[in-house]
């Protein structure tokens, strides 16, 4: 029974980069017609994938890590492009959980004017 559990965990680890890529590509294809509810569903799935990645990130090789990071960055960009503030805020919450992974994403969002700068927060 333990061997089956280990194989299932290993299988999930092996397929996460592929699942991440498929998810982000599907969102990219359909996001122009997404409602806020669609974005909320996508964000919930994104959060699950990020959580799974965070729990297992030491088990991926450099190529897999690069691909997952690229997919995360791409997804954040799609959300920012959507311009729906509640969606952006939800994704920012997930991104805040993985700051070491996504250095520069916060600056990207600030450059787009989608988040407050530290100076604006102090006012």
FITI-616847 format. One record per residue: residue in three letters; x, z, y of N, C-alpha, C in turn. Coordinates in Angstrom, 3 decimals. Example, Ala and Ser with C-alpha at 12.3 -4.5 7.8 and 13.67 -1.06 7.14 Angstrom:
BEGIN
+--------+----------+----------+----------+----------+----------+----------+----------+----------+----------+
| kollum |   n.east |     n.up |  n.north |  ca.east |    ca.up | ca.north |   c.east |     c.up |  c.north |
+--------+----------+----------+----------+----------+----------+----------+----------+----------+----------+
|    Ala |   13.190 |    7.800 |   -5.690 |   12.300 |    7.800 |   -4.500 |   13.200 |    7.800 |   -3.300 |
|    Ser |   12.850 |    7.080 |   -2.250 |   13.670 |    7.140 |   -1.060 |   12.900 |    7.870 |    0.030 |
+--------+----------+----------+----------+----------+----------+----------+----------+----------+----------+
***
This chain:
BEGIN
+--------+----------+----------+----------+----------+----------+----------+----------+----------+----------+
| kollum |   n.east |     n.up |  n.north |  ca.east |    ca.up | ca.north |   c.east |     c.up |  c.north |
+--------+----------+----------+----------+----------+----------+----------+----------+----------+----------+
|    Unk |    0.826 |    0.000 |   -1.188 |    0.000 |    0.000 |    0.000 |    0.876 |    0.000 |    1.259 |
|    Unk |    1.976 |    0.752 |    1.251 |    2.873 |    0.809 |    2.397 |    3.494 |   -0.554 |    2.657 |
|    Unk |    3.836 |   -1.268 |    1.614 |    4.441 |   -2.593 |    1.778 |    3.481 |   -3.545 |    2.483 |
|    Unk |    2.203 |   -3.445 |    2.171 |    1.199 |   -4.293 |    2.822 |    1.137 |   -3.967 |    4.309 |
|    Unk |    1.152 |   -2.687 |    4.644 |    1.112 |   -2.272 |    6.055 |    2.343 |   -2.765 |    6.800 |
|    Unk |    3.499 |   -2.670 |    6.179 |    4.733 |   -3.133 |    6.803 |    4.677 |   -4.640 |    7.022 |
|    Unk |    4.176 |   -5.384 |    6.038 |    4.066 |   -6.832 |    6.184 |    3.093 |   -7.202 |    7.289 |
|    Unk |    2.001 |   -6.460 |    7.411 |    1.026 |   -6.735 |    8.465 |    1.642 |   -6.504 |    9.837 |
|    Unk |    2.386 |   -5.421 |    9.988 |    3.040 |   -5.129 |   11.266 |    4.073 |   -6.202 |   11.563 |
|    Unk |    4.861 |   -6.569 |   10.575 |    5.879 |   -7.608 |   10.770 |    5.219 |   -8.929 |   11.144 |
|    Unk |    4.102 |   -9.233 |   10.498 |    3.390 |  -10.461 |   10.797 |    2.905 |  -10.478 |   12.234 |
|    Unk |    2.381 |   -9.355 |   12.711 |    1.919 |   -9.266 |   14.102 |    3.077 |   -9.479 |   15.064 |
|    Unk |    4.228 |   -8.895 |   14.745 |    5.397 |   -9.035 |   15.608 |    5.847 |  -10.488 |   15.647 |
|    Unk |    5.821 |  -11.146 |   14.518 |    6.279 |  -12.529 |   14.453 |    5.333 |  -13.465 |   15.196 |
|    Unk |    4.075 |  -13.139 |   15.232 |    3.110 |  -14.055 |   15.817 |    2.792 |  -13.749 |   17.277 |
|    Unk |    3.229 |  -12.630 |   17.799 |    2.891 |  -12.301 |   19.188 |    3.378 |  -13.360 |   20.175 |
|    Unk |    4.600 |  -13.843 |   20.095 |    5.002 |  -14.888 |   21.049 |    4.079 |  -16.112 |   20.987 |
|    Unk |    3.684 |  -16.496 |   19.810 |    2.780 |  -17.646 |   19.651 |    1.398 |  -17.315 |   20.213 |
|    Unk |    0.891 |  -16.120 |   19.925 |   -0.425 |  -15.731 |   20.436 |   -0.414 |  -15.642 |   21.960 |
|    Unk |    0.667 |  -15.115 |   22.521 |    0.796 |  -15.023 |   23.976 |    0.756 |  -16.428 |   24.578 |
|    Unk |    1.544 |  -17.326 |   24.020 |    1.637 |  -18.683 |   24.530 |    0.286 |  -19.400 |   24.438 |
|    Unk |   -0.377 |  -19.280 |   23.309 |   -1.683 |  -19.905 |   23.117 |   -2.697 |  -19.351 |   24.108 |
|    Unk |   -2.716 |  -18.047 |   24.275 |   -3.645 |  -17.407 |   25.204 |   -3.426 |  -17.922 |   26.630 |
|    Unk |   -2.202 |  -17.890 |   27.101 |   -1.917 |  -18.300 |   28.481 |   -2.222 |  -19.790 |   28.676 |
|    Unk |   -1.881 |  -20.613 |   27.703 |   -2.186 |  -22.044 |   27.817 |   -3.691 |  -22.295 |   27.856 |
|    Unk |   -4.459 |  -21.551 |   27.065 |   -5.919 |  -21.689 |   27.092 |   -6.490 |  -21.256 |   28.435 |
|    Unk |   -5.986 |  -20.150 |   28.970 |   -6.441 |  -19.695 |   30.283 |   -6.116 |  -20.750 |   31.331 |
|    Unk |   -4.912 |  -21.307 |   31.266 |   -4.503 |  -22.315 |   32.238 |   -5.444 |  -23.524 |   32.212 |
|    Unk |   -5.832 |  -23.951 |   31.024 |   -6.711 |  -25.122 |   30.889 |   -8.102 |  -24.857 |   31.447 |
|    Unk |   -8.585 |  -23.621 |   31.330 |   -9.977 |  -23.316 |   31.656 |  -10.172 |  -22.525 |   32.946 |
|    Unk |   -9.109 |  -22.027 |   33.552 |   -9.246 |  -21.049 |   34.636 |   -9.944 |  -21.587 |   35.879 |
|    Unk |   -9.908 |  -22.882 |   36.107 |  -10.573 |  -23.429 |   37.288 |  -12.078 |  -23.207 |   37.262 |
|    Unk |  -12.631 |  -23.041 |   36.069 |  -14.077 |  -22.820 |   35.965 |  -14.424 |  -21.371 |   35.606 |
|    Unk |  -13.431 |  -20.467 |   35.629 |  -13.664 |  -19.061 |   35.271 |  -14.513 |  -18.355 |   36.328 |
|    Unk |  -15.459 |  -17.574 |   35.841 |  -16.187 |  -16.641 |   36.695 |  -15.395 |  -15.335 |   36.716 |
|    Unk |  -15.835 |  -14.392 |   37.529 |  -15.166 |  -13.096 |   37.544 |  -15.270 |  -12.424 |   36.172 |
|    Unk |  -16.405 |  -12.596 |   35.502 |  -16.576 |  -12.025 |   34.156 |  -15.584 |  -12.647 |   33.171 |
|    Unk |  -15.364 |  -13.955 |   33.293 |  -14.380 |  -14.626 |   32.426 |  -12.982 |  -14.065 |   32.668 |
|    Unk |  -12.661 |  -13.849 |   33.957 |  -11.360 |  -13.274 |   34.272 |  -11.233 |  -11.863 |   33.721 |
|    Unk |  -12.307 |  -11.092 |   33.786 |  -12.262 |   -9.730 |   33.251 |  -11.988 |   -9.744 |   31.753 |
|    Unk |  -12.600 |  -10.680 |   31.025 |  -12.343 |  -10.813 |   29.583 |  -10.887 |  -11.230 |   29.340 |
|    Unk |  -10.430 |  -12.189 |   30.122 |   -9.052 |  -12.653 |   29.964 |   -8.072 |  -11.528 |   30.265 |
|    Unk |   -8.361 |  -10.746 |   31.295 |   -7.470 |   -9.638 |   31.642 |   -7.432 |   -8.585 |   30.541 |
|    Unk |   -8.567 |   -8.339 |   29.906 |   -8.595 |   -7.372 |   28.799 |   -7.708 |   -7.866 |   27.655 |
|    Unk |   -7.792 |   -9.152 |   27.351 |   -6.954 |   -9.729 |   26.294 |   -5.474 |   -9.694 |   26.698 |
|    Unk |   -5.197 |  -10.027 |   27.950 |   -3.835 |   -9.984 |   28.466 |   -3.263 |   -8.575 |   28.326 |
|    Unk |   -4.045 |   -7.586 |   28.686 |   -3.590 |   -6.193 |   28.586 |   -3.285 |   -5.822 |   27.137 |
|    Unk |   -4.111 |   -6.270 |   26.198 |   -3.847 |   -5.997 |   24.780 |   -2.526 |   -6.620 |   24.347 |
|    Unk |   -2.302 |   -7.854 |   24.750 |   -1.060 |   -8.531 |   24.382 |    0.155 |   -7.835 |   24.993 |
|    Unk |    0.042 |   -7.432 |   26.254 |    1.151 |   -6.737 |   26.915 |    1.413 |   -5.400 |   26.230 |
|    Unk |    0.354 |   -4.667 |   25.895 |    0.526 |   -3.388 |   25.199 |    1.231 |   -3.582 |   23.859 |
|    Unk |    0.805 |   -4.594 |   23.124 |    1.443 |   -4.875 |   21.832 |    2.914 |   -5.238 |   22.030 |
|    Unk |    3.186 |   -6.021 |   23.043 |    4.560 |   -6.390 |   23.339 |    5.389 |   -5.160 |   23.691 |
|    Unk |    4.865 |   -4.311 |   24.549 |    5.592 |   -3.103 |   24.963 |    5.912 |   -2.212 |   23.761 |
|    Unk |    5.003 |   -2.123 |   22.815 |    5.206 |   -1.282 |   21.638 |    6.254 |   -1.850 |   20.689 |
|    Unk |    6.463 |   -3.148 |   20.732 |    7.346 |   -3.799 |   19.755 |    8.465 |   -4.622 |   20.376 |
|    Unk |    8.724 |   -4.474 |   21.679 |    9.638 |   -5.390 |   22.358 |   11.059 |   -5.377 |   21.796 |
|    Unk |   11.477 |   -4.302 |   21.186 |   12.829 |   -4.246 |   20.625 |   12.987 |   -5.102 |   19.376 |
|    Unk |   11.884 |   -5.577 |   18.823 |   11.952 |   -6.350 |   17.583 |   12.033 |   -7.860 |   17.813 |
|    Unk |   12.002 |   -8.287 |   19.072 |   12.034 |   -9.718 |   19.361 |   13.435 |  -10.181 |   19.754 |
|    Unk |   13.731 |  -11.420 |   19.388 |   15.032 |  -11.978 |   19.779 |   14.965 |  -12.462 |   21.227 |
|    Unk |   16.087 |  -12.869 |   21.767 |   16.167 |  -13.254 |   23.179 |   15.254 |  -14.438 |   23.519 |
|    Unk |   15.164 |  -15.390 |   22.627 |   14.304 |  -16.551 |   22.859 |   12.825 |  -16.125 |   22.930 |
|    Unk |   12.415 |  -15.252 |   22.017 |   11.029 |  -14.766 |   22.031 |   10.744 |  -13.951 |   23.286 |
|    Unk |   11.697 |  -13.104 |   23.674 |   11.528 |  -12.304 |   24.888 |   11.386 |  -13.204 |   26.110 |
|    Unk |   12.211 |  -14.234 |   26.183 |   12.161 |  -15.159 |   27.314 |   10.806 |  -15.863 |   27.361 |
|    Unk |   10.309 |  -16.279 |   26.209 |    9.038 |  -16.991 |   26.150 |    7.884 |  -16.074 |   26.566 |
|    Unk |    7.875 |  -14.837 |   26.076 |    6.815 |  -13.892 |   26.432 |    6.874 |  -13.578 |   27.917 |
|    Unk |    8.053 |  -13.343 |   28.443 |    8.193 |  -13.075 |   29.885 |    7.708 |  -14.250 |   30.710 |
|    Unk |    8.014 |  -15.438 |   30.256 |    7.564 |  -16.642 |   30.950 |    6.034 |  -16.729 |   30.936 |
|    Unk |    5.435 |  -16.422 |   29.800 |    3.977 |  -16.447 |   29.693 |    3.336 |  -15.386 |   30.592 |
|    Unk |    3.935 |  -14.215 |   30.666 |    3.413 |  -13.163 |   31.534 |    3.470 |  -13.611 |   32.989 |
|    Unk |    4.588 |  -14.170 |   33.386 |    4.750 |  -14.649 |   34.757 |    3.747 |  -15.764 |   35.061 |
|    Unk |    3.583 |  -16.659 |   34.126 |    2.637 |  -17.769 |   34.295 |    1.211 |  -17.236 |   34.454 |
|    Unk |    0.842 |  -16.252 |   33.642 |   -0.507 |  -15.685 |   33.717 |   -0.737 |  -15.017 |   35.074 |
|    Unk |    0.228 |  -14.250 |   35.526 |    0.104 |  -13.580 |   36.827 |   -0.067 |  -14.630 |   37.925 |
|    Unk |    0.654 |  -15.723 |   37.824 |    0.504 |  -16.804 |   38.787 |   -0.883 |  -17.418 |   38.765 |
|    Unk |   -1.439 |  -17.599 |   37.574 |   -2.797 |  -18.139 |   37.455 |   -3.814 |  -17.205 |   38.091 |
|    Unk |   -3.623 |  -15.909 |   37.862 |   -4.530 |  -14.925 |   38.451 |   -4.416 |  -14.959 |   39.968 |
|    Unk |   -3.193 |  -15.002 |   40.472 |   -2.988 |  -15.035 |   41.918 |   -3.640 |  -16.282 |   42.516 |
|    Unk |   -3.513 |  -17.389 |   41.832 |   -4.100 |  -18.641 |   42.297 |   -5.625 |  -18.568 |   42.324 |
|    Unk |   -6.195 |  -17.775 |   41.434 |   -7.656 |  -17.679 |   41.368 |   -8.230 |  -17.062 |   42.634 |
|    Unk |   -7.460 |  -16.167 |   43.268 |   -7.890 |  -15.575 |   44.527 |   -8.989 |  -14.543 |   44.408 |
|    Unk |   -9.358 |  -14.120 |   43.223 |  -10.397 |  -13.102 |   43.058 |   -9.722 |  -11.738 |   43.113 |
|    Unk |   -9.949 |  -11.011 |   44.198 |   -9.236 |   -9.753 |   44.437 |   -9.385 |   -8.749 |   43.312 |
|    Unk |  -10.570 |   -8.592 |   42.752 |  -10.737 |   -7.603 |   41.682 |   -9.919 |   -7.986 |   40.456 |
|    Unk |   -9.791 |   -9.282 |   40.214 |   -8.987 |   -9.760 |   39.086 |   -7.513 |   -9.508 |   39.371 |
|    Unk |   -7.083 |   -9.799 |   40.587 |   -5.694 |   -9.571 |   40.975 |   -5.346 |   -8.097 |   40.847 |
|    Unk |   -6.228 |   -7.224 |   41.310 |   -5.979 |   -5.782 |   41.224 |   -5.881 |   -5.325 |   39.778 |
|    Unk |   -6.719 |   -5.859 |   38.901 |   -6.672 |   -5.486 |   37.485 |   -5.342 |   -5.900 |   36.864 |
|    Unk |   -4.896 |   -7.112 |   37.152 |   -3.626 |   -7.588 |   36.600 |   -2.467 |   -6.798 |   37.187 |
|    Unk |   -2.544 |   -6.474 |   38.482 |   -1.486 |   -5.656 |   39.077 |   -1.359 |   -4.334 |   38.347 |
|    Unk |   -2.471 |   -3.757 |   37.891 |   -2.428 |   -2.509 |   37.141 |   -1.664 |   -2.656 |   35.839 |
|    Unk |   -1.865 |   -3.777 |   35.153 |   -1.145 |   -4.038 |   33.903 |    0.328 |   -4.289 |   34.200 |
|    Unk |    0.594 |   -5.075 |   35.213 |    1.971 |   -5.400 |   35.571 |    2.730 |   -4.138 |   35.953 |
|    Unk |    2.050 |   -3.191 |   36.618 |    2.700 |   -1.937 |   36.995 |    3.226 |   -1.185 |   35.780 |
|    Unk |    2.631 |   -1.428 |   34.609 |    3.066 |   -0.755 |   33.391 |    4.375 |   -1.317 |   32.856 |
|    Unk |    4.756 |   -2.486 |   33.304 |    5.943 |   -3.125 |   32.743 |    6.897 |   -3.612 |   33.840 |
|    Unk |    7.268 |   -2.715 |   34.755 |    8.092 |   -3.161 |   35.891 |    9.452 |   -3.719 |   35.496 |
|    Unk |   10.075 |   -3.164 |   34.493 |   11.393 |   -3.671 |   34.124 |   11.303 |   -5.078 |   33.559 |
|    Unk |   10.193 |   -5.404 |   32.987 |    9.999 |   -6.714 |   32.383 |    9.735 |   -7.778 |   33.429 |
|    Unk |    9.079 |   -7.405 |   34.500 |    8.611 |   -8.402 |   35.447 |    9.171 |   -8.223 |   36.853 |
|    Unk |   10.440 |   -7.925 |   36.947 |   11.035 |   -7.804 |   38.273 |   10.792 |   -9.094 |   39.038 |
|    Unk |   10.370 |   -8.908 |   40.260 |   10.126 |  -10.070 |   41.100 |    8.677 |  -10.491 |   41.167 |
|    Unk |    7.846 |  -10.123 |   40.206 |    6.436 |  -10.520 |   40.246 |    5.750 |   -9.872 |   41.441 |
|    Unk |    6.051 |   -8.610 |   41.685 |    5.464 |   -7.927 |   42.844 |    5.837 |   -8.629 |   44.134 |
|    Unk |    7.086 |   -9.051 |   44.250 |    7.518 |   -9.790 |   45.439 |    6.805 |  -11.129 |   45.545 |
|    Unk |    6.590 |  -11.772 |   44.428 |    5.860 |  -13.036 |   44.404 |    4.455 |  -12.841 |   44.951 |
|    Unk |    3.782 |  -11.793 |   44.501 |    2.433 |  -11.531 |   44.985 |    2.431 |  -11.158 |   46.464 |
|    Unk |    3.433 |  -10.395 |   46.904 |    3.542 |  -10.043 |   48.322 |    3.766 |  -11.289 |   49.164 |
|    Unk |    4.626 |  -12.186 |   48.674 |    4.895 |  -13.420 |   49.413 |    3.634 |  -14.258 |   49.574 |
|    Unk |    2.757 |  -14.174 |   48.609 |    1.492 |  -14.899 |   48.698 |    0.477 |  -14.170 |   49.569 |
|    Unk |    0.827 |  -12.941 |   49.976 |   -0.083 |  -12.156 |   50.806 |   -1.211 |  -11.524 |   50.016 |
|    Unk |   -0.999 |  -11.332 |   48.713 |   -2.051 |  -10.804 |   47.857 |   -1.970 |   -9.308 |   47.643 |
|    Unk |   -0.862 |   -8.700 |   48.064 |   -0.721 |   -7.251 |   47.970 |   -0.152 |   -6.737 |   49.276 |
|    Unk |   -0.352 |   -5.447 |   49.519 |    0.169 |   -4.827 |   50.730 |    1.666 |   -4.567 |   50.577 |
|    Unk |    2.388 |   -4.738 |   51.647 |    3.801 |   -4.356 |   51.628 |    3.880 |   -2.846 |   51.792 |
|    Unk |    5.037 |   -2.268 |   51.530 |    5.228 |   -0.815 |   51.672 |    4.967 |   -0.379 |   53.104 |
|    Unk |    5.330 |   -1.213 |   54.081 |    5.113 |   -0.866 |   55.483 |    3.625 |   -0.813 |   55.804 |
|    Unk |    2.839 |   -1.727 |   55.246 |    1.403 |   -1.735 |   55.494 |    0.735 |   -0.522 |   54.874 |
|    Unk |    1.238 |   -0.085 |   53.729 |    0.664 |    1.080 |   53.064 |    0.885 |    2.348 |   53.884 |
|    Unk |    2.019 |    2.432 |   54.602 |    2.337 |    3.616 |   55.381 |    1.479 |    3.730 |   56.616 |
|    Unk |    0.944 |    2.621 |   57.135 |    0.121 |    2.626 |   58.355 |   -1.195 |    3.305 |   58.176 |
+--------+----------+----------+----------+----------+----------+----------+----------+----------+----------+
***
